[in-house]
Amino acid sequence: MTMEETVARALLVRHWAASNSGDADAEHDIYADDVIVEYPQSGEIIRGRSNIQALRTRHPAVRTFTVRRILGSGDLWVTEFVLTYDGKPTQTVSIMEFSAGRVVRETQYFADPFDPPAWRSQWVELRE
């Protein structure tokens, strides 16, 4: 891992820990002032760190973030995590693009849990 990748991973670990603890300032330190954040499922685009921070700090739900894994190299990093809204877990993927040590673009995908269909039970195992 290069020094830049070590720094990017550390920034992401700090970001997700701050997100989980509710430290809005530390959570948003990772973003460039002109960041673009997209939520493809709702069709929303949020422009600018101040707008994304305002949106997130006014979220009505109690949220927790449980990081499953962080993968990446260079300027492209992916975090898989469980975002829990008022006790309801949502599987989430965040794709972040870095430039000059800050996130300039993030895309987040959200997936609600569903019961596995019985027809495929002979080929799968269930996570605990």
C-alpha positions in Angstrom: 0.0 0.0 0.0 1.4 3.4 -0.9 1.6 6.3 1.5 -1.3 8.0 -0.3 -3.4 4.9 0.1 -2.6 4.6 3.8 -3.7 8.2 4.2 -6.9 7.6 2.2 -7.8 4.5 4.3 -7.1 6.4 7.5 -9.4 9.3 6.3 -12.2 6.8 5.5 -11.9 5.1 8.9 -12.1 8.5 10.6 -15.0 9.5 8.4 -17.1 6.4 9.2 -16.3 6.6 12.9 -17.3 10.2 13.0 -20.5 9.4 11.0 -21.3 6.7 13.6 -20.6 9.0 16.6 -22.6 12.0 15.2 -19.5 14.2 14.9 -20.8 16.2 11.9 -17.7 18.4 11.6 -15.2 15.4 11.6 -17.6 13.4 9.3 -17.5 16.1 6.6 -13.8 17.0 6.8 -13.2 14.3 4.2 -15.1 16.3 1.5 -13.8 18.9 -0.9 -15.9 22.2 -0.8 -17.3 21.4 -4.2 -18.0 17.7 -3.7 -20.8 16.1 -5.6 -22.8 13.3 -3.8 -25.3 11.2 -5.7 -28.1 8.9 -4.5 -28.9 7.1 -7.8 -32.0 5.3 -6.3 -33.8 8.6 -5.5 -32.2 10.5 -8.4 -30.8 13.1 -6.0 -27.5 15.1 -6.5 -26.2 17.1 -3.6 -23.6 19.8 -4.6 -21.1 21.1 -2.0 -19.9 20.1 1.4 -22.1 22.6 3.2 -25.2 21.2 1.5 -24.4 17.5 2.3 -23.5 18.4 5.9 -26.8 20.4 6.3 -28.8 17.5 4.8 -27.2 14.9 7.0 -27.3 16.9 10.2 -31.0 17.4 9.8 -31.8 13.7 9.1 -34.8 12.8 11.3 -33.7 9.2 12.0 -31.3 7.9 14.6 -28.5 6.4 12.4 -25.6 4.0 13.1 -22.9 3.0 10.7 -21.3 -0.5 10.8 -18.4 -0.8 8.3 -18.1 -4.2 6.8 -15.0 -3.5 4.6 -13.1 -0.7 2.9 -11.4 -1.5 -0.4 -9.6 0.7 -2.8 -6.4 2.0 -4.3 -5.2 5.3 -5.7 -8.1 7.8 -5.8 -11.0 5.3 -5.9 -12.3 3.8 -2.7 -15.4 1.6 -1.9 -16.9 1.1 1.6 -19.5 -1.5 2.3 -21.5 -0.8 5.5 -24.7 -1.3 7.2 -26.6 2.0 7.8 -29.2 1.5 10.4 -32.1 4.0 10.5 -34.1 3.9 13.7 -33.2 0.2 14.1 -33.8 -0.8 10.5 -30.6 -2.0 8.7 -29.9 -1.0 5.1 -27.0 -2.5 3.2 -25.0 0.4 1.8 -22.2 0.9 -0.7 -20.3 4.2 -0.9 -18.0 4.8 -3.8 -15.6 7.8 -3.2 -13.3 9.5 -5.6 -10.4 11.4 -4.1 -8.4 14.4 -5.5 -5.7 16.2 -3.6 -6.6 14.3 -0.4 -10.3 15.1 -0.4 -13.4 13.4 -1.7 -14.7 15.2 -4.8 -17.4 12.7 -5.7 -19.4 10.1 -3.8 -22.1 7.8 -5.0 -24.1 5.8 -2.4 -26.3 2.8 -3.1 -28.9 1.6 -0.5 -30.5 -1.8 -0.4 -33.1 -3.0 2.1 -32.8 -6.5 3.4 -35.1 -9.2 2.1 -35.8 -12.8 3.0 -33.9 -15.3 0.9 -36.1 -17.4 -1.4 -36.4 -21.1 -0.4 -35.7 -22.4 -3.9 -31.9 -21.6 -3.6 -31.4 -22.7 0.0 -29.4 -25.8 -1.0 -26.6 -23.6 -2.5 -26.3 -20.9 0.0 -25.5 -20.3 3.7 -27.0 -17.6 5.8 -24.8 -14.9 7.5 -25.4 -14.7 11.2 
